[in-house]
């Protein structure tokens, strides 16, 4: 779990530092994707990097303080809300975590990181239908997101007992990562059980 969080944090850093949100939906008339550019002050970037450092070192209270300061000044990007949600989640404050993931999704409805984190949180709370909705929400815009595909498959298989749904997710994941030995085992095993 910590490795996944570090990967998520790294993705969010790149997103914030580039000052570009996830691509918006394609413009039907032009056929190209538009990007919403958000200029972020250098001091906010510096605070954000410091907050990520504290998150990495599991210094959640300090990270929360910094992220709340960032959000007070900058509410246009989802990354600070997502990281704040992750910090609260790691502290066991699940309601505050959920609130921040939902705030991130108000900015970017299909954000795969926010939806994935929200799905994991809902799974932890036993809200399996809500978890599935969060994962599928991300997959509408990002159908090849590996973390979301894997977590939706796990949710379907182990928590919802929907083996067909799980197999679909695992097979899609494997089509994108054909050398993943663990996923090959999961697909083979599940394929036998579905028949």
N, C-alpha and C positions, 0 to 999 in steps of 0.2 A: 504494500500500500504506500509506503514512504517513497519508493521509486516512482510510482505513478504520480504522486503529488509533486515530486521534483521535476518530472517531465512536463506536467501541467504548468508548473511555475515557469519553467524555461519557455514554454510556448507563449505564456502570457507576457513575459518580459519582451520577447521579440515583437509581439503585437503592440504593446504600449510604446516601445522605443521607436518603432517605425511610425507611430502616430497615425496609423490607419486601422480602421475597424474592419471587421470581416467584410468580404464583398457583399454588396446588396444584390437583390434579385436582378437578373438580366433585364435590360430595357427592351421590351418586345419590338420596338421600332428599329432600334439600332443593332440588336443581336449581340451586344457586348455587355460585359459586366461593368458596373460603376462602383467606385470606391468612395466612401465618405472619409474625407481627410479631416482629422482633428489635430490642431496644433496644441501641443502640451508644453507648458513651461518647463524649463530645464530644472528648476527646483523641485517640481512635482516628479519628474523622472528620477531625480536623485533620491527623493524620499521613497519612491516606489521601489527602487533597487535596494535601498536600505531595509525596507519592510520585507522584501523577498529574502534578504539575508537572514533576518530574524526568523522568518517562517522556516527556512531551511534548518536553522539551528534550534528549532522547536521552542523559540522564545515568543510564544503566541501573544501574551499580553502586550509586549512592546510592538509587535507587528500590528496588532489590532489598533493600538493608539495611532501609529503612523498611517495606516490605511484609512482610519476615520478622518484624520487630518487631510489626507489627499481627497477623499470624497467630499469634504466640506468645500474644497476649492474646485474640484473637477468631477462633474457628474455625467459627462458625455461618453465615457468609455466603460465597458463592462469589467475590465480586468481587476480594478481595485475591489469591486463588489464581489467578484468570484473569489479572490484571495482572502477577503474578509470572511466570506462564508466558509472557506476551507479552514481558516484559523479557528473560527467558532466551532466548526465540526470537530476539529482535533481536540478542542477543549471539552467536548461533550455538550456544548450549548446548541442543541439541534434546532431549536426554534429560530434563534438568531442566524444560524447558518442558512436555514431555508429562506428567511426573509431576504438575505443578501443575494442568494442565487436568483430569487425571483426579481429583485431589483436589476440584476445584470440582464435578465431576460426581457425586462421592459425596454432596455436599450437595444438589445439584439436578440430577438425572439428565438432564432434557431441556433444561437451560439452553441457549438458542440461541447465546449468545456463546461459551460454553465449547466447545460442540460444533462451532461454526463454526471457532474457532481450532484445535481439535484436528484437524478435517478438513483445514484448510490445512496443518498440520504434517505429517499423514500423507501428504498429496499430495506435499509437498516430499521426504519420505523414500521415495516410491515405493510406499507402502502403500495402494494405491487402494481395495481392498475395505474396509479399515478406515476410510478417509476417507468412503466412501459410507455406511458404517454410522453414523458420527458425524453426518453431515448428516441422514440419515433419522431418526435418534434425535431430533434437534431438531424435525424437521417433524411428528413424531407429536403433539406438544403445541402447536407454533407453525407451522402449515401455511402461513402467509402471511409468514413471515420472509424479507424480500427478499435479505439477504446470503446466507443459507443456500440459498435457491432458485437464486440466480445461481451460487454456487460449486459446488453439486451439478451444475448444468447444464454448467458448464465442465469439471468432472471427468468427467462422462459423455461429453461431446463430444470433448475433446482428449486425455484420458488413457486412458479405457476404451473409446473408439470405440463407445459405445452411443448412437447418434443419436436413437433413439426416446425414451430416458430424457432426453437433453438437451433435445429439443424440448418434452417435457412440462413440464420445469422452466421453460424460457424462456417458454412460452405462459402458464403460471400467473403468472410474474413480470410479464409484459406485461399480463395481466388486472388486476393490481393497480396497475401504473404505465403506463397506456396512452399517455402522452406521451413515454416513453423512446425516443428516436430510435435509439439504438444497439441496444437490444433488438429493436426492430422490424426492423432490418437482420438481426440474428442469426436471428430467427424466419423471416424470408423466405428467407434463404440456406439454413438448415437444412431448412426445409420442402421446398425443391427437391431437396435431397440425399437426404431420407428416401424420397421417392416413387420 
